[in-house]
Amino acid sequence: MRRDPARLTFEVDARDGAARSGVISTAHGEIATPAFIPLATKASVRGVSSAEVEALGYDLILGNTFHLHLSPGEERIAAHGGLHGFMGWQRPIITDSGGFQVFSLAHGGVADEIKGRRGPGEGLAKVKITEQGVKFQSLLDGSDRFLSPETSMDIQAKLGSDIALAFDECTPFHADRDYTAHSMERTHRWLDRCLEWHGENGPVRQAVFGIVQGGVHPELRRESAEAIGAAGVDGISIGGTLGQGKDEMRGVLEATMPRLPGDAAVHLLGIGEVDDLLMGIGLGIDVFDCAVPTRLARHGVALAPEPGGRFRIDLAKGRYADADEPVVEGCPCEACRRHSRTYLHYLARGKELTGTRLLTLHNLTYMRALTEGGRKAIVAGRFQAYADAVMAGGPPWTA
């Protein structure tokens, strides 16, 4: 592990079993862990302003290298003060490498996320993976593009993030073991190139996280965890497919976590369901990012405890047409303090932007309360009791 306090430090301040709370220090401030990271995919947490995200108490947001490269472009963002100046956010920012999005093009994962113009013709974009990098076709305008470890790091340097993720290959679930192993080994070689480029050209205060791969194969995950942990990185992310179900995901994480350096900040990529977050915190994971809270809000769905449910209330359903209670009793967000389920139902059915904004504020409030409650429970030595109470339906601010 690299140990340069000018870039990043991580201090654990409490432990409860494997669960831990701590503080990650970066060039733009501190991040109290465990933490949830809202996605600012295109330099915007969709539906709310940077000031509102800050007011909710969030320390860290995540920008998407792939999307920002396509539009408006890293040069334009750099000319306007990097992501911090461009979007008016002066707290820490992490940027992904673009790897997940590029490799998803071959399997259709990004097409649903791109809004606006498509490239020429129908179907999936062309993707060619070589040792040098990845050639792909932009779904915005059909132009040919290329990403490599060096170009990904260059883009992230121009974006000016506090934490940059190394370029990796994210294999799909259906990839066989041999391909997954070769892909993992290439990811390790690409990490070496990322670190070499960054050491010569990167911002002196920008940290670099390596990404553990290996698919659903425990032995590959262990091998990757040891390789990334031994590299000159400032922290570690866990990426790639984690399986088809929650039991398989837990098994992958249980194989991975013991092989990581105990003093490294650990980031789980793309996971943000309530139960998954509680499980991950219990295993010692520090930060999580996911599009779930904001994406659900755009579809009229609120995060809330429901008996036997998935912490989701679809307010567009007719049963809420005359429901006068708030989404969650005691929730401090604007949607719950000032409005009823019936009003939010009306907004959701009408696809009103006000409804999207209110539910985004609610869902982000819920996730912030969940991790803050987890942090307090770890410090008090009662994390498992807290997790059990939340899973049983207790709101995170009272559980």
C-alpha positions, -999 to 999 in steps of 0.1 A, spaced: 0 0 0 11 35 -8 14 57 22 14 94 12 -6 116 36 -6 144 11 -30 123 -10 -51 103 15 -50 89 50 -74 65 66 -78 62 104 -101 37 121 -116 51 152 -139 22 164 -145 -15 157 -173 -38 165 -164 -72 152 -154 -68 116 -175 -36 113 -155 -4 117 -159 34 116 -132 58 106 -122 89 88 -107 92 52 -88 124 48 -84 139 13 -73 171 -4 -109 185 -2 -118 173 33 -127 144 55 -151 115 49 -167 98 79 -171 61 74 -191 40 68 -204 62 41 -228 61 11 -217 79 -20 -244 96 -42 -237 93 -79 -230 126 -97 -227 107 -130 -227 137 -153 -215 162 -128 -249 163 -112 -267 143 -85 -299 140 -105 -328 160 -93 -310 180 -66 -283 207 -64 -248 204 -50 -258 227 -21 -288 204 -13 -265 173 -13 -241 191 10 -270 202 33 -280 165 36 -246 159 52 -228 140 24 -190 142 24 -183 125 -10 -198 121 -44 -188 101 -75 -183 113 -110 -184 91 -141 -153 93 -162 -169 76 -192 -199 100 -194 -179 131 -186 -153 122 -213 -181 120 -239 -198 152 -227 -189 179 -220 -153 165 -221 -125 167 -196 -108 197 -212 -138 219 -208 -143 207 -172 -106 214 -165 -109 249 -179 -136 256 -154 -119 245 -122 -122 207 -125 -152 190 -113 -152 209 -80 -154 243 -97 -176 231 -126 -204 217 -104 -199 239 -73 -189 212 -49 -160 218 -26 -160 185 -7 -142 153 -18 -150 137 -52 -141 102 -64 -141 93 -101 -145 59 -116 -122 47 -144 -148 43 -171 -140 6 -172 -174 -6 -161 -192 16 -186 -170 7 -216 -172 -30 -210 -210 -28 -204 -213 -15 -240 -206 -50 -252 -235 -63 -232 -260 -35 -234 -256 -21 -199 -250 15 -208 -275 19 -235 -303 24 -211 -284 51 -192 -275 72 -223 -302 98 -229 -302 116 -262 -287 108 -296 -276 73 -305 -249 62 -328 -256 50 -364 -276 18 -366 -293 -3 -340 -279 -27 -314 -248 -26 -292 -218 -6 -297 -186 -22 -311 -160 -30 -284 -126 -44 -290 -104 -53 -260 -66 -55 -264 -37 -54 -240 -33 -18 -249 -68 -8 -240 -103 -7 -253 -117 6 -286 -154 14 -286 -181 33 -304 -197 62 -287 -234 58 -282 -238 95 -283 -226 102 -318 -212 69 -332 -176 82 -331 -147 58 -325 -131 62 -290 -102 46 -271 -96 42 -234 -65 28 -219 -50 29 -184 -31 60 -194 -60 78 -210 -83 70 -181 -59 84 -156 -53 114 -178 -90 121 -179 -94 117 -142 -64 140 -136 -81 167 -157 -114 162 -138 -94 169 -107 -110 143 -84 -96 135 -50 -97 98 -56 -92 82 -90 -100 46 -97 -76 25 -118 -87 13 -152 -99 -23 -150 -118 -49 -171 -152 -56 -156 -162 -91 -168 -199 -101 -170 -215 -128 -149 -216 -152 -178 -179 -151 -185 -162 -185 -177 -135 -190 -152 -106 -190 -177 -117 -157 -193 -123 -142 -158 -88 -153 -147 -71 -138 -178 -92 -106 -174 -82 -103 -137 -45 -107 -146 -49 -80 -173 -65 -57 -147 -34 -62 -125 -11 -53 -154 -33 -23 -162 -30 -12 -125 8 -11 -129 4 12 -159 -21 34 -141 3 39 -112 33 45 -135 14 72 -154 0 88 -123 34 88 -106 49 107 -135 19 129 -145 -8 128 -119 -19 156 -95 2 153 -64 -28 153 -41 -49 129 -61 -52 94 -46 -55 62 -66 -76 32 -57 -69 -3 -72 -99 -25 -81 -102 -62 -70 -117 -84 -97 -121 -122 -101 -158 -126 -107 -177 -151 -86 -146 -173 -81 -134 -172 -45 -99 -183 -53 -95 -155 -79 -109 -129 -56 -84 -139 -30 -56 -137 -55 -67 -103 -68 -72 -90 -33 -36 -99 -24 -22 -84 -56 -41 -51 -53 -32 -49 -16 5 -53 -24 5 -26 -51 13 10 -46 -23 22 -41 -39 46 -16 -71 25 -11 -90 -5 -26 -122 -9 -44 -141 -42 -50 -156 -44 -84 -170 -67 -110 -199 -91 -108 -206 -104 -73 -230 -131 -83 -267 -137 -91 -280 -135 -56 -273 -121 -22 -259 -153 -7 -233 -156 -36 -224 -119 -32 -218 -124 5 -196 -154 -2 -175 -134 -27 -170 -106 -2 -162 -130 27 -135 -145 5 -121 -111 -4 -121 -90 28 -97 -111 49 -70 -108 21 -70 -70 20 -47 -49 42 -64 -42 75 -55 -5 73 -68 2 38 -100 21 31 -123 -3 12 -149 8 -14 -176 -15 -27 -186 -5 -62 -222 -3 -74 -239 -17 -43 -266 3 -25 -296 -17 -14 -303 -13 23 -297 -49 33 -266 -52 12 -252 -20 28 -257 -34 63 -242 -67 53 -211 -50 38 -206 -27 68 -207 -58 90 -179 -73 69 -157 -42 73 -164 -23 41 -161 15 45 -178 32 15 -205 22 -10 -218 38 -42 -250 31 -61 -276 47 -84 -305 31 -65 -317 60 -44 -319 85 -72 -330 61 -98 -359 49 -77 -370 84 -70 -373 91 -108 -398 62 -109 -419 73 -79 -403 48 -55 -393 58 -19 -369 40 4 -388 29 34 -392 -2 57 -420 -24 45 -429 -58 61 -414 -85 40 -404 -60 13 -372 -46 -2 -373 -12 16 -392 2 -14 -427 19 -16 -440 24 -51 -460 56 -45 -475 54 -80 -497 25 -69 -534 32 -63 -533 21 -27 -515 54 -18 -541 77 -35 -557 86 -2 -528 78 23 -524 108 46 -494 95 65 -458 106 56 -436 82 36 -417 74 68 -428 87 102 -401 108 118 -381 112 87 -365 147 87 -366 152 49 -388 178 32 -410 152 16 -419 136 49 -421 167 70 -444 186 47 -462 162 25 -483 130 26 -481 98 6 -513 109 -12 -496 141 -25 -465 122 -35 -487 96 -52 -503 123 -72 -469 137 -83 -456 103 -91 -486 94 -113 -483 127 -131 -445 123 -135 -441 158 -120 -405 170 -115 -414 182 -80 -422 146 -71 -388 134 -84 -370 161 -64 -389 154 -32 -383 116 -34 -347 121 -43 -343 142 -11 -361 115 9 -341 86 -5 -307 104 0 -318 113 35 -326 77 43 -293 64 30 -274 91 49 -293 82 81 -285 45 75 -248 50 74 -247 76 101 -267 53 123 -244 24 115 -214 46 125 -229 55 158 -238 18 165 -203 7 158 -189 33 182 -214 21 208 -205 -16 202 -240 -26 190 -238 -27 152 -255 -61 148 -284 -50 170 -287 -19 149 -287 -39 116 -313 -63 130 -335 -34 141 -334 -17 106 -341 -50 89 -371 -55 112 -385 -22 100 -371 3 124 -361 36 107 -324 42 109 -327 74 129 -344 56 157 -332 20 154 
